Amino acid sequence: MTDTSATPSGSPLPSDELLTAVVAGFEERYGQAPTSLWAAPGRVNFIGEHTDYNDGFVLPFAIDKHTVMAVRERGDRMLRVASSFTDEQVEISLDQLAPDTISGWSAYPLGAIWAAGAFGADLERVQGIELYLVSDIPVGAGLSSSAALESVVALAVNELWGLGFDRQTLAKIGQRSENEVVGAPTGIMDQSAVLLSKPDSAVLLDCRSLDSSVVPLGLHDEELTIVVTDTRVEHEHATGGYAARRASCEKGAAVLGVTTLRDLSRDDLARAEQLLDDETFRRVRHVITENERVLELVKTLRASGAGAVGELLDASHTSMRDDFEISVPELDLAVEVARVHGAVGARMTGGGFGGSAIALIHRSRVESLREAQLAAFAAAGYVTPVVFEVTPSDGASRLPL
């Protein structure tokens, strides 16, 4: 059984400001102190975009930005949820918990509890909780603020209620909540990254078998870092282009006679081009080549280090821009500026249609890159981006109170 209660070691913990805010917010809302604290990080996907729901490969890592939750157990069956990001406080009985009784922002925390029951947890024997959430993960930036929220709740109730799930199952619980309660047709990558990551490493996840392995990044030794440019163009997974891209992938797989696009390789591209319309073909080509890039990047990391992976990051962005068509002008500009100012490689990260770009760059160039991004966005008339470093960090955990 995976230990789901360990405190991270050798990894940045949530800031003192977050910890103070979550305790103070809990006491203000509920009139008493919490009995436990929990944290879950956001994530950056190093490479492997829109491959997860195609049973493919992804390589994400957790970052040093967190959702933090304060909890107090109750003596009845009521669930009470509140947060710093809304004035709304939601209260519902465990006996009434169902996808059609949950809506709005509370679908994320309450959906995770419902999904635990859907995975076999006996929720009839447990008592309620009240919780309060704060976060410094930018919402809509493609850094998995939603998966952090689901995962921190799933981790906490798993321990507090003695449910006995391992972390791989907790990731499935978060995904089911996202799919069936929130209504976003996402894969399992985000929750897996939030729950399975280790410091200075990425998680290579096979989204078919759910086998995972920790891949050291070695950024510190090469004096490299990851810079995120949050374009502040917010994206929504529950609506619009994300669902359309997933439908295109399913269409391509059906026409080509395979269960998912994972079953195809570059050798199938000629046949795919003959059988598919141009748009569907390009969607399929992205997934096939992106799976290849994930595995090649891991091989390159192990053989030559992070400084040698730039071409693969660049090619990933080109594929997402041209074949999958999920980039936006702000993301393309962020990637272009990063390349001009010395990045080893750069790409958009996350589901697309907004969100963030990442750049792998030498530490000495971080400040000049930040200034260049701000200047370029201003010159283009875009909203001022938020540019910051992230550190590959540990997964979700219980914190000392």
HUHU-V859926 format. One line per field, one symbol per residue. psi: psi as a letter, one per 20 degrees, with the letter a starting at -180 (. if undefined). A space follows every 50 residues. Layout:
# HUHU-V859926
psi = ???
This chain:
# HUHU-V859926
psi = ppojjqpqpkqprqqhgggghhgggghggijrqriqqqqpraqpogqmpk hgijkbqqmrqqrlqqppppqpqrjajqppprrijqippppqqhiipqhi jprbhihgghhhgghghhjipniiirrrrqqpprqjpppjjkjlhghggg hhgggghgghjlhjqrhhhhghggghggghghkplrajgghgghhiqqqk rroopoigijqqqpophkhghjkqrpppooijoqrohirchghhhghggh gggghikqgrihjqrhiihggghhhqrgghghgghggghhgghghhhggg ghhirhijjghhgghgggghgggiljrrhgghggggggghkjqgrqqqqa iakacqqqpoqqhijghhgghhgggghghijrqprppqqqpprraqrqqq .
